[in-house]
Amino acid sequence: MQPYEVWGERWRACAHPLAHQFMEAACEKQSLVVLAADLPSVDGLVNLIRQVGPHVTALKTHVDMVEEYSMREWRSVIATAQSHNLMLFEDRKFADIGRIAQTQMGGMYDIRSWADLVTAHSVSGPDVVDGIAAAWEGVQRIGGVLLLAQMSSRGNLLSDDYTDRTLEVGSSSPHVIGYIGNGSSPVEIEGLRAKAGEGRMIWTPGVNLSAAEGVLGQRYGHPGDAVRAGSDAIIVGSGIHGSEDPGAAARAYAETSWNALLER
Ligand code: 5BU
C-alpha cells in the first residue's frame, strides 16, 4: 500500500518533509514504533538497535544519560541507527530562550549535527523553536520540532489552556512537525487531535502492552488505543528494552500499532 492510502489526510496535510519521511518509513516497516532507547552505554544502545532495528521507525535518545560519552563513540550509535533507516530523535526538551536553545543545539553533544527531530517545551514562548531551527540552518540540515502539548506523567502541570497555547505556537511555525501527546489517555489524545487538525503529527509516550503504571509516576495506556485515538507514533521504552526478548517485543508493538493505523 502507498503511504497516502494508509495515512489519508495526514499525508496530504502535513507539509514537513520529515513527516513524510516518517510516514513512508512506517509503511515500509509496517510499524509506528519509536524506540525510547533509554540505556546508559553505547554498547548497550548499539546492541539494542541491532536487535529491534527492523521493527522500529525512529530512535529516540537522551544523549545526556550516556555514561562516558564521546562523539566518536556516539557516531557508532548514529551509524547503527542509520543502517536500519531510523530517524534520529533527541528528546532534549529544550525550554530556554531562543538564543540559548540555538547554542545548546551545539556544544559537547552537537545535537544539530545528527538529530532529525528534537522535543521542546513551549513554556518560554515561540522563539525556542526559531533558535532550534537557526541551529540546524547553521549546519545546513533540516530538522523538525515536536512541542510538548501534553505529558504522560502523573500530576504534570500542562493544563488545557497550556495545551491550546502550545498549539498556537505549533500551528504558526513551519518547523513544528507535531506534538507530544499523553499516550496513557485516549481521551486526551482525541482532544489533542481535534484541536491540532490533520496538518501536524502527534507522537505519544506512555504506552505499554502489559503494564498500567510505570515507576516514579509514569502512566501507561494501550498502544492500539493511542493510535486509534489519533496518535501517529508510539514511543516505547521499557516495553521493549526491559523485555527479555527486545526483538520479539518490538515486533509485537509494531504489529499492534500498524493494525490500529489500518483500522483508523
Ligand atoms: P517508557 O520506558 O516507555 O516509560 O519510556 C518513555 C520515554 O518517553 C522516556 O524516554 C521518556 O523520557 C519519554 N517521555 C515520557 O515518558 N513522557 C512524556 O510526557 C514525555 C517523554 Br514528553
Boltz pocket constraint, residues with backbone or C-beta under 6 A from the ligand:
constraints:
  - pocket:
      binder: B
      contacts: [[A, 36], [A, 37], [A, 38], [A, 91], [A, 119], [A, 148], [A, 150], [A, 151], [A, 152], [A, 153], [A, 180], [A, 181], [A, 205], [A, 206], [A, 207], [A, 214], [A, 218], [A, 235], [A, 236], [A, 237], [A, 238], [A, 239]]
      max_distance: 6.0
